[in-house]
Amino acid sequence: MEALDEALALVSRAPAGDDPGPGPAGRRALGWAQAREAAARAGAGVRARIHRVPLADALGEVLDQPLEALTDLPSFDTSAMDGWAVAGPGPWTVRPGEGVLAGSARPEPLADGEAVRIATGARVPADTTAVLRSEHSRESGSQLYADRPVQTGQDIRPRGQECRSGDLMLPAGSLVTPAVLGLAAAAGYDELATRPRPRVEVLVLGDELLTEGRPHDGLIRDALSPMLAPWLTRIGAEVVGTRRIGDDPAGAEALLEAVTGSAADVVITTGGTASGPVDHVHPVLHRAGAELLVDGVAVRPGHPMLLARLGDRTEGRHLVGLPGNPLAAVSGLLTLAEPLLRALAGRRQRPRYAVPVQGGIPGHPYDTRLVPVMLTDEHAVPLRYNGPAMLRGIAAADALAVVPPHGARAGQDLEILDLPWVSGGCFT
């Protein structure tokens, strides 16, 4: 595989002494794990919004109420197989007619020694002893014979076998998957009470961004707009819009208006999170009265990322500031945006797991590193092209490996962050 042939051309070591130091607003950068925990806590502290939606609209949302059985399942004794409903010991006299079909009216009870043809899912006649499979029986004239012993109750699904009316089938907080939709429908539900997906607006900042064609004359293509909205959708958000805003003074005013006027639960900005002359995110947050929860993270790439609370604590409006370089923005998505959005949606955080790395990975002297990897049956294989501005590595990757300061030796277990299209997206 070409991607595996490129593996193990490992990343460059950051220059010694590159201490993350204080963030742009004077705060020392949080550790990577601390930052993720802070994002999850911020989302968990928000007052939940609830709505009732038809089953088809609940997919990917989280149950706000327990899913209790509205009826017995099955609600009547049913045949588990195509064959014969029989009463008493054989041989049996065959009742004439087409037999009992699924969805038909209640059948007549069986007399002792009688058999009637029955379809899978059909209501079993009263006084039936067992269902005899077609392949285990033979007819001779009007008589039916069994080719093997018949056990009382065989191949009958008794009423309430799966659940009884009022049983708890799933607790509140369960993710609505396709299987949950099927269970809810079987139990008689037409709609569900769920927590809606968090609404997200994306603000792409920068004067140097082209929306079409090749890069030229100091201008580059906007790689984040095509990537962020589908990525956010895959992790369970509802993206309500993407806007581009310039870096000039008018852009700063437009950014302030967009941040304070957005109806989204989370505003995500790209670029402008450092302290350069056209980096407007911090000044805008100050003017908006925002509370900085995370102001810089000790992670490479992406250390200038930030998380801020907009307005009242319980209303739950937040801003995630991503760096402008593409892989650094991915780092911010996985570090701050995903834990925040999962908590806002009422979803559990992803289970943590580790995989041994194939070959060593150089580390930063102080910071965690996030490195694109391919996952084999046994190892995480580091990929090249993992600089902050590069997407070639992440495009070929299955996940990012969390590399501690000073690096990882060959065979060392590293925490793995699955990419949403590899791990199942919004159904995880």
Number of C-alpha atoms within 10 A of each C-alpha: 6 6 15 14 9 15 20 16 13 18 16 13 13 15 9 9 9 11 13 18 15 14 22 17 14 10 13 16 25 23 17 23 13 15 25 22 15 20 26 23 15 24 24 21 14 17 12 18 15 14 11 15 16 12 19 11 15 25 19 25 26 24 24 22 16 16 22 18 22 17 16 19 20 18 18 16 20 22 29 19 20 19 22 26 29 31 25 18 17 17 16 21 21 21 15 10 8 9 18 24 18 14 10 10 10 12 15 11 13 20 17 16 17 22 30 25 21 28 20 17 20 23 23 33 22 15 15 23 23 22 29 30 20 15 10 14 14 12 14 9 8 11 16 22 16 18 12 9 10 17 12 15 13 15 19 23 22 17 15 15 14 14 19 19 14 12 15 14 16 17 13 15 18 20 25 22 17 15 10 18 20 13 16 22 13 16 22 13 17 13 16 24 20 28 25 25 23 25 22 26 24 24 21 24 24 20 15 14 18 15 13 9 8 9 14 9 6 7 12 16 15 20 15 18 17 11 12 21 19 14 19 22 18 19 25 26 27 19 21 14 14 17 13 19 18 18 20 15 11 11 18 20 16 16 25 20 13 16 24 18 9 16 14 21 21 27 26 22 28 26 24 23 26 23 15 9 9 18 18 23 23 21 14 19 20 13 11 15 13 20 17 18 17 25 25 29 30 27 30 25 26 26 28 28 33 31 26 23 21 22 15 12 15 13 15 21 25 29 26 24 30 28 26 26 20 25 27 27 26 25 25 28 25 19 27 25 28 22 26 27 28 23 21 29 25 26 21 15 14 12 7 9 11 15 19 20 24 22 18 16 25 18 21 23 17 21 26 23 26 28 29 29 30 20 21 12 6 11 19 28 29 30 25 22 22 22 18 18 14 15 19 15 22 22 11 16 21 23 25 26 27 21 25 21 16 17 19 20 15 11 15 19 19 20 19 23 23 21 19 20 13 10 13 12 17 20 16 17
